[in-house]
């Protein structure tokens, strides 16, 4: 009986540098190298373009989030301005209005000025009362600040 052997595979023949000297082989080799170089440049430009587009997408998403937050803040502000609390606050602060039963203290600081000398007041009787100073239109809270802090 014959003994079984593993088949002998042939080793691949690697061409020697002296065998690559033929014109056709050399042209094919240079053509494949040029094509590989072209594919590398093309792939590199696609990678750079993809990276740039990803950066732009992230910037636009951040801008979108900022604008959404700003829009929500404006909606909240508009809802507050329309509320009864904001209207009451504006009426009290800017228009010097009060609810029935409230006590409002207005600041009226009058600095005394001498308009007539004391001797002239005895000699000439006053024919008509002095005119009132013009009404102050500054808000009440600002008048309080001026009185309390001398600003």
Residue pairs with C-beta under 8 A, 6 or more apart in sequence:
19 25
20 26
20 29
80 86
91 97
92 98
93 139
93 140
93 141
94 139
96 104
96 106
96 139
96 140
98 104
104 140
106 140
106 143
107 140
107 143
107 144
107 146
107 147
108 136
109 143
109 146
109 147
110 133
115 130
136 143
145 151
